[in-house]
Amino acid sequence: PDIILSSRWCRCQDTASEIDIGPFSTHNGLNSFFDGHVDRDQTLTALREHMARIAPDRLELMVTHQVVISAITGIAPRSGGMVVYNSHSGEAVSVPLLVK
């Protein structure tokens, strides 16, 4: 990816670090608003504004929470799951987990 972004929550930062594919930074638009931890509308506005600025030729990896993914894509992935999302077309695809 051209950039890796993570929620400020430690479990997301741990995941971003442990995948070990490059440095990451945090973004407020990826924080969990479950149970009112942060303001839902402010969080989603920050994320949508960021995604609107992503150039079509860039690939960004975002490590976030199910509530954020669901709000943006309409998909509720399993824990540890991944959703591929095109911020320009709005298309989203859930990527199945490989369980050993």
N, C-alpha and C positions, 0 to 999 in steps of 0.2 A: 504493500500500500504506500501511497504518497505521504500519508499522515495517519497516525493512530491517536484516537481520542478516547478518553475514559470518563466515566462518572467519577466524582470525587470520593465515592464510597470505597473503603479499603478493599472489599472483595473484587470490585471491578478493576481497581488499580493492580491488585495481585494478579488477576487474569491477564491484563495487558502486559504486565512485566514477565509473567511466566511463559507466555507464548513465544517470547524471545525472538521477535522478528524486527525489532527496531524500537527506538525511543518513543514515548507517548507523552501526551499532555492531557490535562483534565479540561472538561468543558461543562459549564453549568447546565446546558441543555440536555445533558445525559443523566442528571441526578434523578433518583427515584422520588416520585411524589406520592407513593403509596402511604396511606395513613396520614397524609398531610405533612410529611417531612419537609417539603418545599412546596411552593405554589405551583400547581399544575399548569395554569395558563402561562405564567411567566417562563416556566421551564420549556414548554412546548414552543412558545414563541421564539425563545433563544435558539432552540434546535432548528426550527423551520427557517429562521433567518440565516443560520449558518449553512444549512443545506441548499438554500437558494443561491448561495455564492459559490458552490462547488462547480468548478469547470467540468464540462462533459468528458474531458480526457483524464480526469483525476479519479483515483480510487482511494477512498477513505475507509478505514476500519474503525468502527465505534463500538466500544464495550459499555453496555448499559443494562438496564433492568427490563423485565417483562412488561411492566406497565407503560414504559416509554415506547418500547417496540410495538406493543399493541395499539397504543394511541396513534402512532404514525402510520403503521402498516395494516392494522386490522388483524394481525397474526399474533397468536399467543404461543411463543416457542416454549419448549421444555427447558428446564434449567440446564445451562450449558449449551443450549441450542443456538442456531445462527439463522438469520434472515438476510437474504440479499435484497437490497432495496435500491431502485433507481430513483434518485431524488428529482429527476427531470420529468420522467413519465409517470411516476407514482406506482410502478409495477413492483411487486414484492413476491418473493418465493422463499418458503421455508426450506432450509437445508436439513435433511434427516441426520440424526446422530448415529455415529457408528459405535455400537456397544460391543465391548469385548467380553 
